[in-house]
């Protein structure tokens, strides 16, 4: 008993043993994990983290960049023509025109009114330009989940060109006889109808049609009216019993078909297609048509647009003109505006003080001679870095130069940007060494002009190399001078160079 009591007494007096307890470790820096860390942080000055993005709380810049969009913001992905995409946070219901202005400002593009969003379905070969008032998010939401559809930011000079040149887009042969109460509509009446009311005359003509992938192409006579697209079952008869409705204009979209001869065995490459607008684009819903020429296809697709949107297209056109005039007025105040009509060739060699050169060939020869003389004077100056390697060509950085692209690729680029008179690009020739090719659009056709270098032995200025398009009649020291000259003078070209075919990187 006594031994037990002594043990109990020792237990009472012995100090309590403290065992170690688990401590929770927090990864985020700045969170107090125990009392020691609190004492250290209070006694020592805080040390800034040089890499906040690797561990700990992200920096304010990273938080602002990576923060999720608000409830009224949505993601819209747009691609450039180099197949590189860009994500945008846009409001619900944003128009395609506003997206183009946003991208044009970011990419520092000129002429923001000539840019557009193009809906592209690569697997089906379908392309169409969104109207300026269309909601871009609604178009993106209507695509199939596993499809390859995309929006491409590109230029389109022909958005409203039929308002400016209706006779070119709607030839008299395709205007229906009943379009003006039994009388053939004149070009002046058509211009007045298009500009003032935003409507379109009835269109008629032969088209090749293909309803489904399994059927072959057949040729039939079609009529496009405000009530819809009709096909005649008996030749060119317009009797109601011979006409049956093919499509309703209010519930469809019109696409251009790319590479139709390879994908769909079309008789020509001038194909377009119509699809229902309320459902994703699927091949069994697509109705294919093939015209006999580019002008005929453009006439049909432009008429579809006018019949479907009508007054809205006219409002878009007027707004585009107003924005362009405002920009021109701003440039005029800055002293940067320059009208083509105010540029004339002058001769100051005589004693009369100057005269206007009315003969175009004389103006071209004189301007080319002055340029050659200026270039010889510049090259005669001492060059301090003559031993260094030659500088890259100046034309390589110009937006109209596209390098070694093929003839078909050049035509495809110009076709996507509208086939407006004066649209051009310069590329490296694939058939002739050290030569270039000027591709120019005129009357909805692409023409190609070979730019050849002139050897030093043929140059009158001794030792300088030039380029020419007319067998040496007009010489230019480089492609920049050639482009500058033909932006004012036609020369051997059918039209002056006006719209460079450009591709931007987003």
Backbone torsions as a table, in degrees:
resi	resn	phi	psi	omega
1	UNK	NA	-40.5	-179.2
2	UNK	-67.0	-38.5	177.6
3	UNK	-64.1	-38.0	179.1
4	UNK	-66.9	-37.1	-179.2
5	UNK	-68.8	-36.4	179.4
6	UNK	-67.6	-35.7	176.1
7	UNK	-65.6	-41.3	178.6
8	UNK	-63.8	-35.3	-179.8
9	UNK	-68.6	-39.3	177.5
10	UNK	-64.5	-36.0	177.8
11	UNK	-63.9	-33.4	-177.5
12	UNK	-74.4	-40.0	-176.6
13	UNK	-82.1	-18.2	-177.8
14	UNK	-71.0	135.0	-178.8
15	UNK	-68.0	151.0	-176.8
16	UNK	-73.8	134.9	-179.3
17	UNK	-84.2	128.5	178.5
18	UNK	-96.9	118.7	178.9
19	UNK	-95.6	151.4	-178.7
20	UNK	-68.5	142.7	-179.9
21	UNK	-114.5	149.1	178.2
22	UNK	-66.4	140.9	-179.8
23	UNK	-115.6	128.8	178.6
24	UNK	-76.7	134.3	-178.9
25	UNK	-107.0	126.2	179.8
26	UNK	-103.6	133.9	-176.0
27	UNK	-74.1	-34.8	-174.2
28	UNK	-69.8	131.6	178.6
29	UNK	-76.2	146.6	-178.5
30	UNK	97.1	-8.4	178.6
31	UNK	-93.5	130.7	-177.4
32	UNK	-73.0	124.9	-179.7
33	UNK	-101.3	-30.7	176.0
34	UNK	-157.2	-178.3	-175.7
35	UNK	-69.9	-30.4	-178.7
36	UNK	-66.0	-41.9	178.6
37	UNK	-63.2	-35.5	178.0
38	UNK	-64.7	-42.7	-179.0
39	UNK	-66.4	-38.7	179.6
40	UNK	-66.7	-42.1	-179.2
41	UNK	-66.9	-30.3	-179.4
42	UNK	-79.6	-28.9	-177.1
43	UNK	-87.4	-34.9	-177.2
44	UNK	-102.4	148.2	177.2
45	UNK	-67.9	148.3	-178.1
46	UNK	-68.0	138.1	178.4
47	UNK	-98.9	121.8	-179.0
48	UNK	-66.8	143.1	179.1
49	UNK	-82.7	118.4	-177.5
50	UNK	-72.4	-19.3	-179.2
51	UNK	-127.8	74.0	-177.3
52	UNK	-69.2	-19.2	-177.8
53	UNK	-79.9	-13.6	-179.1
54	UNK	-86.5	-39.1	179.2
55	UNK	-151.2	153.3	178.5
56	UNK	86.6	-165.2	-176.9
57	UNK	-73.1	130.2	-179.0
58	UNK	-66.9	157.5	-179.1
59	UNK	-69.3	160.2	179.3
60	UNK	-60.8	-33.0	179.1
61	UNK	-66.2	-44.1	179.0
62	UNK	-65.3	-36.8	178.9
63	UNK	-65.4	-37.9	179.7
64	UNK	-70.6	-31.9	-178.4
65	UNK	-78.5	-39.8	-174.0
66	UNK	-95.2	2.5	-178.5
67	UNK	-66.9	140.1	-178.8
68	UNK	-68.4	151.3	179.5
69	UNK	-66.2	159.4	179.1
70	UNK	-71.9	179.4	-174.5
71	UNK	-65.4	-31.3	-178.4
72	UNK	-92.1	7.3	177.8
73	UNK	-106.3	145.8	179.7
74	UNK	-136.5	157.0	-180.0
75	UNK	-88.0	131.3	176.7
76	UNK	-128.5	122.9	-178.9
77	UNK	-102.4	126.1	-179.1
78	UNK	-124.8	138.5	-179.0
79	UNK	-106.7	148.2	167.7
80	UNK	-87.6	178.0	-179.3
81	UNK	-77.8	-0.5	173.2
82	UNK	-98.2	13.6	176.6
83	UNK	68.5	18.6	173.7
84	UNK	-102.1	129.0	-175.6
85	UNK	-97.9	166.6	178.4
86	UNK	-145.7	135.2	179.5
87	UNK	-93.5	135.2	179.0
88	UNK	-123.7	141.6	171.9
89	UNK	-96.5	108.7	-174.9
90	UNK	-123.8	158.7	178.4
91	UNK	-76.1	158.4	177.1
92	UNK	-66.7	130.4	179.9
93	UNK	84.3	13.8	-179.9
94	UNK	-66.4	138.3	-178.2
95	UNK	-80.9	157.0	-179.9
96	UNK	-63.0	-34.1	179.0
97	UNK	-63.3	-40.0	179.2
98	UNK	-66.7	-37.8	176.7
99	UNK	-64.5	-40.7	178.9
100	UNK	-64.1	-40.2	178.4
101	UNK	-65.5	-39.0	178.6
102	UNK	-62.7	-45.4	-179.6
103	UNK	-70.5	-36.5	179.3
104	UNK	-66.2	-36.9	177.5
105	UNK	-68.3	-41.7	-179.3
106	UNK	-66.8	-43.6	-178.8
107	UNK	-85.2	-0.3	179.3
108	UNK	57.9	51.8	179.9
109	UNK	-93.7	143.8	174.7
110	UNK	-84.5	163.3	178.7
111	UNK	52.6	65.0	-176.4
112	UNK	-63.0	-21.5	-178.8
113	UNK	-74.9	-15.2	-178.9
114	UNK	-95.1	4.3	177.8
115	UNK	-94.9	153.4	-176.7
116	UNK	-148.7	165.0	171.3
117	UNK	-101.0	126.0	-179.5
118	UNK	-109.5	126.5	175.6
119	UNK	-84.5	121.0	-173.4
120	UNK	-123.0	132.3	172.4
121	UNK	-118.9	90.9	-172.6
122	UNK	-60.0	-40.6	-176.8
123	UNK	-65.4	-35.5	-179.7
124	UNK	-91.8	-12.1	-179.4
125	UNK	73.1	29.7	-176.9
126	UNK	-107.8	139.1	178.3
127	UNK	-143.6	141.7	172.7
128	UNK	-153.0	146.7	177.3
129	UNK	-88.6	130.1	176.9
130	UNK	-69.2	141.2	173.9
131	UNK	-69.9	155.4	-175.5
132	UNK	-61.2	-28.8	-176.7
133	UNK	-91.8	-6.4	-178.0
134	UNK	-69.8	144.0	177.3
135	UNK	-80.0	118.0	-175.6
136	UNK	-66.6	-36.7	-179.2
137	UNK	-67.9	-34.6	177.9
138	UNK	-66.5	-38.0	177.3
139	UNK	-65.0	-43.9	179.5
140	UNK	-66.2	-36.0	-179.9
141	UNK	-70.5	-20.5	-179.0
142	UNK	-85.4	1.4	-179.5
143	UNK	-83.1	159.9	174.3
144	UNK	-69.1	148.2	-175.1
145	UNK	-64.0	-42.8	-177.0
146	UNK	-100.0	19.2	179.8
147	UNK	-83.2	175.9	-179.2
148	UNK	-111.5	20.1	-178.7
149	UNK	-67.5	150.7	179.9
150	UNK	-154.3	163.2	173.0
151	UNK	-105.3	129.8	-178.1
152	UNK	-117.3	130.9	178.0
153	UNK	-89.2	114.0	-177.1
154	UNK	-150.7	170.7	179.0
155	UNK	-86.7	149.1	175.6
156	UNK	-147.1	98.7	-179.0
157	UNK	-75.5	-12.5	-172.7
158	UNK	-103.5	19.9	-178.4
159	UNK	-58.2	-46.2	-177.4
160	UNK	-126.6	28.8	-178.2
161	UNK	-69.4	-25.8	-179.9
162	UNK	-70.8	-18.0	172.3
163	UNK	-73.7	-30.2	-177.9
164	UNK	-87.2	-37.0	-178.5
165	UNK	-131.2	68.8	-176.8
166	UNK	-66.1	-29.6	-179.0
167	UNK	-66.0	-29.8	178.5
168	UNK	-75.8	-36.3	-177.8
169	UNK	-83.3	-28.2	-178.9
170	UNK	-124.9	84.4	-179.5
171	UNK	-66.4	154.7	-177.2
172	UNK	-61.4	-30.6	-177.7
173	UNK	-67.6	-21.6	-178.0
174	UNK	-101.1	-0.9	177.7
175	UNK	-84.5	129.1	-177.6
176	UNK	-65.9	146.8	179.5
177	UNK	-65.5	-25.7	-179.0
178	UNK	-93.2	12.0	-176.8
179	UNK	-70.7	-26.9	-177.5
180	UNK	-128.0	51.6	176.6
181	UNK	66.2	38.5	178.8
182	UNK	90.4	-6.6	179.6
183	UNK	-108.7	146.2	177.8
184	UNK	-70.6	128.9	-178.3
185	UNK	-77.6	132.3	177.6
186	UNK	-81.8	166.8	-179.5
187	UNK	-63.8	-37.4	-179.9
188	UNK	-66.3	-40.5	176.6
189	UNK	-65.7	-36.6	177.8
190	UNK	-65.6	-42.0	177.3
191	UNK	-60.0	-45.5	-179.7
192	UNK	-64.0	-39.7	-179.8
193	UNK	-66.9	-41.5	-178.6
194	UNK	-68.6	-46.5	-172.8
195	UNK	-75.9	-40.7	-173.8
196	UNK	-83.4	-39.7	-175.9
197	UNK	-110.9	-10.5	-179.8
198	UNK	67.4	24.6	179.9
199	UNK	-105.0	-176.7	-175.2
200	UNK	-142.8	143.4	175.1
201	UNK	-70.9	163.9	177.4
202	UNK	-70.9	136.6	-175.7
203	UNK	-109.6	144.4	178.7
204	UNK	-142.5	155.0	178.1
205	UNK	159.9	168.9	179.4
206	UNK	-82.3	141.4	176.0
207	UNK	-141.2	147.6	168.8
208	UNK	-88.4	133.5	-174.9
209	UNK	-125.6	147.3	177.1
210	UNK	-142.0	114.6	-173.9
211	UNK	-80.0	-38.8	-175.7
212	UNK	-143.1	165.7	-178.9
213	UNK	-62.1	-24.6	-175.7
214	UNK	-84.6	-19.5	-176.5
215	UNK	-90.6	155.6	178.6
216	UNK	-90.2	169.2	-179.8
217	UNK	-77.9	141.6	174.4
218	UNK	-136.5	151.2	-175.8
219	UNK	-100.2	132.8	-178.8
220	UNK	-147.6	167.2	-179.3
221	UNK	-100.8	128.7	-174.3
222	UNK	-120.5	152.6	175.6
223	UNK	-128.1	131.0	177.4
224	UNK	-111.3	113.4	-180.0
225	UNK	-122.7	171.6	-179.8
226	UNK	-62.0	-30.0	-178.6
227	UNK	-79.9	-14.6	179.1
228	UNK	152.3	-174.0	177.9
229	UNK	-101.5	128.5	-175.8
230	UNK	-122.2	151.1	178.2
231	UNK	-123.5	138.0	179.6
232	UNK	-91.9	130.2	179.8
233	UNK	-88.4	-3.4	-179.3
234	UNK	-138.4	86.3	176.2
235	UNK	63.7	-127.3	179.5
236	UNK	-108.3	23.8	-177.9
237	UNK	-68.0	139.0	178.1
238	UNK	-107.6	9.0	179.6
239	UNK	-66.0	141.0	-176.8
240	UNK	-56.9	-32.4	-178.0
241	UNK	-73.1	-14.4	178.5
242	UNK	-100.5	-4.7	-177.5
243	UNK	-105.2	136.4	173.1
244	UNK	-132.5	142.6	-174.0
245	UNK	-73.4	132.5	179.4
246	UNK	-98.8	-40.2	-176.4
247	UNK	-157.0	151.1	173.4
248	UNK	-95.8	128.8	-172.5
249	UNK	-69.8	-23.1	-174.5
250	UNK	-76.0	-21.8	-172.9
251	UNK	-119.0	40.8	-180.0
252	UNK	-148.1	160.4	172.2
253	UNK	-117.2	149.7	-179.1
254	UNK	-111.6	128.3	-178.5
255	UNK	-122.7	147.3	165.3
256	UNK	-84.9	143.8	-178.2
257	UNK	-103.9	124.3	-179.4
258	UNK	-96.0	135.6	177.3
259	UNK	56.4	46.1	-175.6
260	UNK	-68.7	-30.9	-178.7
261	UNK	-67.1	-32.8	179.0
262	UNK	-84.1	-40.3	-175.9
263	UNK	-79.0	-38.0	-171.6
264	UNK	-128.0	13.9	179.2
265	UNK	50.4	45.0	-179.3
266	UNK	-72.1	150.1	178.6
267	UNK	-68.0	-28.1	176.9
268	UNK	-137.4	171.2	180.0
269	UNK	-91.0	0.6	-176.6
270	UNK	-91.9	69.5	-174.3
271	UNK	-107.9	150.4	169.9
272	UNK	-142.6	165.4	-175.1
273	UNK	-141.6	153.9	174.6
274	UNK	-122.1	139.7	-179.6
275	UNK	-136.3	153.9	175.1
276	UNK	-63.8	140.3	-175.6
277	UNK	-86.7	-11.1	-175.5
278	UNK	-96.8	4.0	-176.4
279	UNK	-140.6	161.0	176.8
280	UNK	-59.9	150.0	-178.2
281	UNK	-73.9	116.3	177.2
282	UNK	-128.0	151.6	-171.9
283	UNK	-62.8	-37.1	-177.5
284	UNK	-74.7	-8.8	175.1
285	UNK	-97.2	-6.8	-174.7
286	UNK	-87.4	133.3	174.8
287	UNK	-112.8	120.1	-174.0
288	UNK	-95.0	142.3	173.8
289	UNK	-133.0	150.3	180.0
290	UNK	-135.2	124.2	178.4
291	UNK	-94.3	172.6	-178.2
292	UNK	-90.9	-14.0	-178.5
293	UNK	-153.9	166.3	177.6
294	UNK	-66.4	-37.6	178.4
295	UNK	-64.7	-38.8	178.4
296	UNK	-66.5	-43.6	178.2
297	UNK	-62.7	-43.7	-180.0
298	UNK	-63.4	-36.6	177.3
299	UNK	-62.6	-45.8	-179.2
300	UNK	-64.8	-48.6	-176.9
301	UNK	-67.3	-36.9	177.2
302	UNK	-66.5	-38.7	177.8
303	UNK	-65.8	-38.3	175.6
304	UNK	-58.4	-44.2	-179.6
305	UNK	-63.1	-44.7	-178.1
306	UNK	-67.3	-41.8	179.9
307	UNK	-66.7	-33.3	-176.7
308	UNK	-78.2	-46.0	-173.1
309	UNK	-102.8	-30.2	173.3
310	UNK	55.3	-113.7	-173.8
311	UNK	-62.1	-29.8	-179.3
312	UNK	-64.8	-38.0	177.2
313	UNK	-64.9	-37.2	177.9
314	UNK	-65.1	-40.1	176.8
315	UNK	-63.9	-40.6	177.2
316	UNK	-63.2	-40.5	179.1
317	UNK	-65.3	-43.0	178.7
318	UNK	-65.4	-38.7	177.6
319	UNK	-65.5	-39.7	178.4
320	UNK	-63.4	-41.7	177.5
321	UNK	-64.2	-39.9	-179.6
322	UNK	-65.7	-41.3	178.0
323	UNK	-65.7	-38.6	179.7
324	UNK	-68.1	-40.5	178.4
325	UNK	-66.4	-36.0	176.9
326	UNK	-64.9	-40.8	177.9
327	UNK	-66.9	-39.7	177.7
328	UNK	-65.1	-38.1	178.0
329	UNK	-65.4	-37.6	177.0
330	UNK	-65.1	-43.1	177.8
331	UNK	-66.0	-33.2	178.5
332	UNK	-66.7	-38.1	177.2
333	UNK	-67.3	-30.2	178.2
334	UNK	-84.7	-4.0	-179.5
335	UNK	78.4	22.0	-175.8
336	UNK	-107.1	-10.6	-177.0
337	UNK	-76.7	144.0	-178.2
338	UNK	-149.3	119.4	-178.0
339	UNK	-90.0	141.8	178.4
340	UNK	-66.6	-31.8	-178.5
341	UNK	-68.9	-21.7	-178.8
342	UNK	-86.6	-3.3	-179.2
343	UNK	-98.3	114.4	179.0
344	UNK	-130.3	157.1	178.5
345	UNK	-86.5	134.2	-178.1
346	UNK	-123.1	148.7	176.4
347	UNK	-118.9	116.6	-178.5
348	UNK	-109.5	17.4	-177.4
349	UNK	-78.4	-23.9	-177.1
350	UNK	-84.5	-176.3	-179.4
351	UNK	-92.0	-2.4	-177.3
352	UNK	-80.6	-7.0	178.7
353	UNK	94.4	1.8	178.1
354	UNK	126.0	141.0	177.6
355	UNK	-141.8	153.7	178.9
356	UNK	-83.1	129.5	177.0
357	UNK	-82.8	106.4	-179.6
358	UNK	-85.0	-21.6	179.1
359	UNK	-82.7	116.4	-178.1
360	UNK	-60.3	-37.8	-178.8
361	UNK	-65.7	-37.3	177.3
362	UNK	-66.2	-40.7	178.9
363	UNK	-64.4	-41.4	179.9
364	UNK	-65.7	-42.6	-180.0
365	UNK	-65.2	-42.2	-178.2
366	UNK	-67.5	-42.6	-179.9
367	UNK	-66.8	-39.6	176.7
368	UNK	-64.9	-37.8	178.6
369	UNK	-65.8	-40.7	178.8
370	UNK	-64.8	-41.0	178.2
371	UNK	-63.1	-42.3	179.9
372	UNK	-65.1	-39.5	178.9
373	UNK	-65.3	-41.1	178.7
374	UNK	-65.6	-37.6	-179.7
375	UNK	-69.4	-38.7	178.0
376	UNK	-65.0	-39.4	178.1
377	UNK	-65.1	-39.5	-179.7
378	UNK	-68.0	-40.1	-178.0
379	UNK	-75.8	-16.3	178.2
380	UNK	-80.7	-10.7	178.5
381	UNK	-70.1	151.0	-179.8
382	UNK	-65.8	137.8	-179.6
383	UNK	-109.5	113.0	-176.6
384	UNK	-72.7	-25.3	-177.3
385	UNK	-109.1	38.2	-177.7
386	UNK	-67.6	-26.7	-179.5
387	UNK	-78.0	-15.8	-179.9
388	UNK	-76.3	168.5	-178.6
389	UNK	-69.8	150.3	-176.2
390	UNK	-64.3	146.2	179.9
391	UNK	-74.1	152.7	178.3
392	UNK	-64.8	154.5	-177.9
393	UNK	-61.9	141.7	-177.3
394	UNK	-68.7	-30.1	-177.0
395	UNK	-70.3	-15.6	-177.6
396	UNK	-65.1	-26.3	179.9
397	UNK	-96.4	4.9	-179.9
398	UNK	-80.7	145.3	-177.9
399	UNK	-67.7	-22.8	-179.1
400	UNK	-86.5	-4.3	179.4
401	UNK	-96.4	126.1	-173.6
402	UNK	-116.6	11.2	174.8
403	UNK	69.8	-146.4	-174.2
404	UNK	-90.3	64.8	174.4
405	UNK	-93.2	154.4	-177.8
406	UNK	-77.4	168.6	178.3
407	UNK	-63.2	-42.1	179.5
408	UNK	-67.6	-39.3	178.4
409	UNK	-64.7	-39.7	177.5
410	UNK	-63.2	-43.7	177.0
411	UNK	-64.0	-36.4	180.0
412	UNK	-66.5	-41.0	178.1
413	UNK	-63.5	-43.1	-179.3
414	UNK	-71.9	-33.5	176.9
415	UNK	-66.1	-38.8	178.5
416	UNK	-66.6	-29.5	-177.5
417	UNK	-95.3	12.4	163.9
418	UNK	116.8	-16.5	-178.1
419	UNK	52.4	45.0	176.0
420	UNK	-89.5	144.2	-179.7
421	UNK	-54.9	129.5	178.5
422	UNK	97.2	-5.1	175.1
423	UNK	-71.7	132.4	-172.8
424	UNK	-148.4	163.0	169.6
425	UNK	-154.9	161.6	176.9
426	UNK	-123.3	136.0	-177.7
427	UNK	-136.9	165.1	176.9
428	UNK	-79.3	134.2	-179.9
429	UNK	-69.6	134.9	177.9
430	UNK	-93.0	-7.7	-179.3
431	UNK	-108.4	-26.7	-176.5
432	UNK	-121.7	125.3	-178.4
433	UNK	-68.6	142.2	177.1
434	UNK	62.0	18.7	178.8
435	UNK	-113.3	163.0	177.8
436	UNK	-125.8	166.7	178.9
437	UNK	-130.7	128.0	173.1
438	UNK	-96.1	114.6	177.7
439	UNK	-99.2	124.1	-173.1
440	UNK	-132.1	139.0	178.0
441	UNK	-96.3	132.3	177.3
442	UNK	-148.5	122.2	-179.9
443	UNK	54.0	47.6	175.6
444	UNK	63.3	23.5	175.4
445	UNK	-129.9	146.9	179.6
446	UNK	-98.7	122.2	179.2
447	UNK	-111.1	146.9	-175.9
448	UNK	-122.5	130.9	-178.3
449	UNK	-122.3	128.7	-178.0
450	UNK	-81.8	128.5	176.5
451	UNK	-106.3	113.9	-173.9
452	UNK	-112.4	146.9	174.3
453	UNK	-79.3	147.8	178.4
454	UNK	-105.0	127.8	-177.9
455	UNK	-66.9	161.7	-176.8
456	UNK	-64.2	-29.1	-177.9
457	UNK	-69.1	-21.7	-179.7
458	UNK	-96.0	-1.7	-177.0
459	UNK	-88.9	137.0	-178.7
460	UNK	-78.2	-15.6	-176.8
461	UNK	-96.1	6.4	170.1
462	UNK	71.0	91.2	170.4
463	UNK	97.8	-11.1	-179.3
464	UNK	-94.6	141.5	178.5
465	UNK	-97.3	141.9	-178.4
466	UNK	-131.7	172.0	174.0
467	UNK	-122.5	151.2	-177.8
468	UNK	-150.5	157.1	174.6
469	UNK	-117.0	-8.9	-175.3
470	UNK	-123.6	43.1	175.7
471	UNK	59.3	35.1	174.8
472	UNK	90.6	-1.6	178.1
473	UNK	-65.3	-36.3	176.1
474	UNK	-127.9	121.5	-176.3
475	UNK	-110.0	144.8	177.7
476	UNK	-132.5	142.9	-178.0
477	UNK	-72.6	-26.4	178.0
478	UNK	-158.3	179.7	-178.2
479	UNK	-71.3	-26.4	178.7
480	UNK	-64.7	-42.5	177.4
481	UNK	-66.9	-36.5	178.1
482	UNK	-61.8	-44.1	-179.6
483	UNK	-68.7	-43.7	179.3
484	UNK	-60.8	-40.1	-178.8
485	UNK	-66.5	-46.5	-174.8
486	UNK	-82.1	-2.3	168.7
487	UNK	-76.3	-16.7	178.5
488	UNK	-112.3	-37.8	-177.5
489	UNK	-115.0	134.7	178.3
490	UNK	-69.9	-42.6	-176.5
491	UNK	63.1	-127.8	178.7
492	UNK	-85.6	-4.1	-178.8
493	UNK	-81.7	152.6	178.6
494	UNK	-73.3	-19.7	-178.7
495	UNK	-154.3	155.2	178.8
496	UNK	-69.6	155.2	176.1
497	UNK	-74.7	122.1	-174.8
498	UNK	-123.8	-49.1	-171.8
499	UNK	-116.9	107.4	176.5
500	UNK	-70.6	136.5	177.0
501	UNK	-83.0	107.9	-172.9
502	UNK	-118.6	157.2	173.8
503	UNK	-131.1	130.3	-177.9
504	UNK	-107.8	158.1	176.2
505	UNK	-109.8	122.3	-179.5
506	UNK	-84.8	NA	NA
